[in-house]
Amino acid sequence: MDRWNRFSHRITHQTGTKGFFALVLGLVVLWVADGLTFGPTRNWELTVTCGVPILTLLMVIVLQHAQNRDAKATQLKLNELLLALDAPDSRIIRAGHLGDEDLTRLSERYEERA
C-alpha cells in the first residue's frame, strides 16, 4: 500500500471514532467559550469561517478516496464470486464499466428473468 492510501486509511479510521467526535465537540465548546468570555473578535470569526470549510473540503477528498477504494475492493470480491459460478455472465462482471442506459437495460433483462 502506498503512502497516500496508508494516510487516507489512517485518517478515515481515526475520524470515525468517538474520541475524534469528543475532540471536535471540545474544540467547538472552547471556541464558543472564548467568544463569550473575550467577546467576538474578527480573528474569532475567521477561525470558523475560514478554517471549517477548508477542513471540510479536505475530509471530503479523503473520505471519497476511501469510499472509492472500498467500492473497488467490494466489486473485485463480487467478481470473484461470479466467476466461481458454472456459467458466469460476462455482462454482469463488466457492469461497473457500463453507462447508465446499458445498466438500465441489463437491470430490466434480469428483472424479467426473475
Backbone as numpy.savetxt, mean C-alpha at the origin, in Angstrom:
# Nx Ny Nz CAx CAy CAz Cx Cy Cz
17.04 -9.60 -1.70 16.18 -8.43 -1.70 17.09 -7.19 -1.70
16.79 -6.25 -2.58 17.62 -5.05 -2.66 17.31 -4.08 -1.51
18.10 -3.03 -1.42 17.99 -2.09 -0.29 16.63 -1.39 -0.26
16.10 -0.99 -1.42 14.82 -0.30 -1.45 13.71 -1.22 -0.93
13.69 -2.48 -1.35 12.67 -3.42 -0.88 12.78 -3.66 0.62
14.00 -3.83 1.11 14.18 -4.01 2.55 13.70 -2.79 3.32
14.06 -1.59 2.82 13.65 -0.35 3.47 12.13 -0.21 3.48
11.49 -0.40 2.33 10.03 -0.23 2.26 9.32 -1.29 3.10
9.84 -2.50 3.12 9.23 -3.55 3.94 9.33 -3.19 5.42
10.48 -2.69 5.83 10.68 -2.31 7.23 9.76 -1.14 7.60
9.66 -0.14 6.72 8.81 1.02 6.99 7.35 0.60 7.08
6.86 -0.19 6.13 5.45 -0.59 6.16 5.15 -1.45 7.38
6.11 -2.28 7.78 5.88 -3.11 8.97 5.82 -2.24 10.22
6.75 -1.30 10.36 6.80 -0.47 11.56 5.62 0.50 11.65
5.21 1.07 10.53 4.12 2.05 10.57 2.77 1.42 10.80
2.68 0.13 10.69 1.42 -0.55 10.95 1.27 -1.06 12.38
2.15 -0.64 13.28 2.10 -1.14 14.65 1.36 -0.16 15.57
0.94 -0.70 16.71 0.29 0.15 17.73 1.27 1.18 18.28
2.53 0.82 18.38 3.54 1.74 18.88 3.69 2.97 18.01
3.66 2.76 16.69 3.78 3.90 15.78 2.56 4.80 15.88
1.38 4.18 16.00 0.16 4.97 16.17 0.26 5.81 17.45
0.74 5.20 18.53 0.89 5.93 19.80 1.89 7.07 19.66
2.97 6.84 18.92 3.97 7.88 18.70 3.36 9.06 17.94
2.63 8.79 16.87 2.00 9.87 16.10 0.97 10.60 16.94
0.17 9.86 17.68 -0.82 10.48 18.55 -0.14 11.36 19.59
0.95 10.89 20.16 1.70 11.68 21.13 2.26 12.95 20.52
2.77 12.86 19.30 3.30 14.06 18.62 2.19 15.08 18.35
1.01 14.60 17.99 -0.11 15.51 17.75 -0.52 16.19 19.05
-0.58 15.42 20.13 -0.93 16.00 21.42 0.10 17.04 21.84
1.40 16.74 21.66 2.45 17.71 21.97 2.33 18.97 21.11
2.03 18.80 19.84 1.89 19.94 18.94 0.73 20.84 19.37
-0.42 20.20 19.70 -1.57 20.98 20.16 -1.27 21.66 21.49
-0.63 20.94 22.41 -0.30 21.52 23.71 0.66 22.70 23.55
1.62 22.57 22.64 2.55 23.67 22.38 1.80 24.90 21.86
0.85 24.69 20.98 0.07 25.80 20.45 -0.81 26.45 21.50
-1.36 25.64 22.38 -2.21 26.18 23.45 -1.38 26.91 24.51
-0.18 26.39 24.77 0.67 26.97 25.81 1.32 28.29 25.37
1.94 28.27 24.20 2.71 29.43 23.75 1.97 30.27 22.70
0.80 29.84 22.34 0.05 30.56 21.31 0.45 30.09 19.92
-0.49 30.10 19.01 -0.19 29.62 17.65 0.69 30.63 16.90
1.92 30.22 16.61 2.84 31.06 15.85 2.87 30.58 14.40
3.54 31.33 13.55 3.66 30.95 12.14 4.40 29.62 12.00
5.48 29.44 12.76 6.22 28.17 12.71 5.36 27.01 13.20
4.54 27.26 14.19 3.66 26.22 14.72 2.69 25.76 13.63
2.14 26.70 12.88 1.22 26.36 11.79 1.95 25.65 10.65
3.14 26.14 10.30 3.90 25.56 9.19 4.33 24.12 9.47
4.50 23.80 10.74 4.90 22.44 11.10 3.91 21.43 10.53
2.64 21.72 10.66 1.62 20.79 10.18 1.29 21.03 8.72
1.12 22.28 8.31 0.68 22.54 6.94 1.72 22.13 5.90
2.98 22.09 6.26 4.02 21.65 5.32 4.49 20.22 5.59
4.63 19.88 6.84 5.19 18.58 7.19 4.28 17.41 6.90
3.01 17.55 7.26 2.09 16.42 7.11 1.88 16.03 5.65
1.63 16.94 4.71 1.47 16.51 3.32 2.71 15.82 2.75
3.89 16.29 3.13 5.12 15.67 2.63 5.24 14.25 3.17
5.02 14.08 4.47 5.07 12.73 5.06 3.99 11.82 4.48
2.81 12.38 4.22 1.72 11.59 3.64 2.10 11.10 2.25
2.66 11.97 1.43 3.09 11.58 0.10 4.15 10.47 0.16
5.12 10.63 1.03 6.16 9.60 1.16 5.57 8.27 1.60
4.64 8.31 2.55 4.01 7.07 3.01 3.18 6.42 1.91
2.48 7.22 1.12 1.69 6.66 0.02 2.59 5.94 -0.97
3.74 6.53 -1.28 4.68 5.90 -2.21 5.20 4.58 -1.65
5.61 4.58 -0.40 6.15 3.36 0.22 5.06 2.29 0.33
3.86 2.68 0.74 2.78 1.70 0.87 2.34 1.15 -0.49
2.32 1.99 -1.52 1.96 1.51 -2.85 2.99 0.51 -3.35
4.27 0.78 -3.08 5.31 -0.17 -3.47 5.11 -1.51 -2.76
4.82 -1.47 -1.48 4.60 -2.70 -0.72 3.37 -3.45 -1.24
2.32 -2.71 -1.57 1.11 -3.35 -2.09 1.38 -3.98 -3.45
2.11 -3.30 -4.30 2.45 -3.86 -5.62 3.27 -5.14 -5.47
4.23 -5.13 -4.55 5.06 -6.31 -4.32 4.21 -7.47 -3.81
3.33 -7.20 -2.85 2.49 -8.26 -2.30 1.51 -8.80 -3.35
0.96 -7.92 -4.18 0.03 -8.35 -5.22 0.76 -9.24 -6.23
1.98 -8.87 -6.59 2.75 -9.67 -7.54 3.07 -11.05 -6.96
3.44 -11.10 -5.68 3.73 -12.38 -5.03 2.48 -13.26 -4.99
1.34 -12.65 -4.67 0.08 -13.41 -4.64 -0.26 -13.93 -6.03
-0.07 -13.09 -7.05 -0.34 -13.51 -8.42 0.53 -14.69 -8.83
1.80 -14.64 -8.45 2.70 -15.75 -8.78 2.27 -17.04 -8.09
1.83 -16.95 -6.85 1.37 -18.13 -6.12 0.12 -18.71 -6.77
-0.81 -17.83 -7.17 -2.01 -18.31 -7.85 -1.68 -18.94 -9.19
-0.73 -18.36 -9.92 -0.31 -18.96 -11.19 0.26 -20.35 -10.98
1.03 -20.52 -9.91 1.59 -21.84 -9.61 0.47 -22.85 -9.34
-0.55 -22.44 -8.61 -1.67 -23.33 -8.35 -2.42 -23.67 -9.63
-2.63 -22.68 -10.49 -3.31 -22.94 -11.76 -2.51 -23.89 -12.64
-1.20 -23.71 -12.67 -0.36 -24.58 -13.49 -0.33 -26.01 -12.96
-0.65 -26.20 -11.69 -0.66 -27.54 -11.11 -1.90 -28.33 -11.54
-2.89 -27.66 -12.12 -4.10 -28.34 -12.59 -3.77 -29.19 -13.81
-4.64 -30.15 -14.10 -4.41 -31.03 -15.24 -4.43 -30.27 -16.56
-5.39 -29.37 -16.73 -5.50 -28.62 -17.99 -5.67 -27.14 -17.67
-4.58 -26.44 -17.34 -4.72 -25.03 -16.99 -5.09 -24.18 -18.20
-5.89 -23.17 -17.97 -6.30 -22.24 -19.03 -5.29 -21.10 -19.07
-4.56 -21.00 -20.17 -3.51 -19.98 -20.26 -4.08 -18.57 -20.23
-5.35 -18.40 -20.62 -5.96 -17.06 -20.57 -6.06 -16.58 -19.13
-6.35 -17.49 -18.21 -6.46 -17.12 -16.81 -5.09 -16.77 -16.24
-4.08 -17.52 -16.61 -2.74 -17.25 -16.11 -2.24 -15.89 -16.58
-2.61 -15.49 -17.80 -2.20 -14.20 -18.34 -3.18 -13.08 -18.01
-4.19 -13.33 -17.19 -5.25 -12.36 -16.92 -4.72 -11.04 -16.35
-3.64 -11.08 -15.61 -3.08 -9.86 -15.05 -2.53 -8.91 -16.08
-2.31 -9.40 -17.29 -1.76 -8.57 -18.36 -2.80 -8.14 -19.38
-4.06 -8.51 -19.15 -5.12 -8.16 -20.09 -5.68 -6.78 -19.79
-6.28 -6.18 -20.80 -6.95 -4.90 -20.62 -8.32 -5.10 -19.97
-8.98 -4.01 -19.65 -10.27 -4.06 -18.96 -11.33 -4.78 -19.79
-11.38 -4.50 -21.09 -12.39 -5.13 -21.95 -12.17 -6.63 -22.04
-10.90 -7.04 -22.20 -10.60 -8.47 -22.27 -10.92 -9.17 -20.95
-10.66 -8.50 -19.83 -11.00 -9.08 -18.53 -12.51 -9.24 -18.37
-13.25 -8.26 -18.85 -14.71 -8.34 -18.77 -15.22 -9.52 -19.58
-14.72 -9.68 -20.81 -15.14 -10.81 -21.66 -14.78 -12.14 -21.01
-13.57 -12.22 -20.46 -13.13 -13.46 -19.81 -14.00 -13.76 -18.59
-14.32 -12.74 -17.83 -15.18 -12.89 -16.66 -16.57 -13.38 -17.07
-17.11 -12.79 -18.10 -18.44 -13.20 -18.58 -18.41 -14.66 -19.05
-17.35 -15.05 -19.74 -17.22 -16.44 -20.23 -17.23 -17.42 -19.05
-16.49 -17.08 -17.98 -16.44 -17.97 -16.83 -17.74 -17.95 -16.02
-18.45 -16.83 -16.01 -19.74 -16.79 -15.36 -20.75 -17.66 -16.09
-20.67 -17.69 -17.42 -21.55 -18.57 -18.20 -21.24 -20.03 -17.92
-19.96 -20.36 -17.81 -19.57 -21.75 -17.52 -20.07 -22.19 -16.14
-20.10 -21.24 -15.20 -20.52 -21.58 -13.84 -22.01 -21.82 -13.84
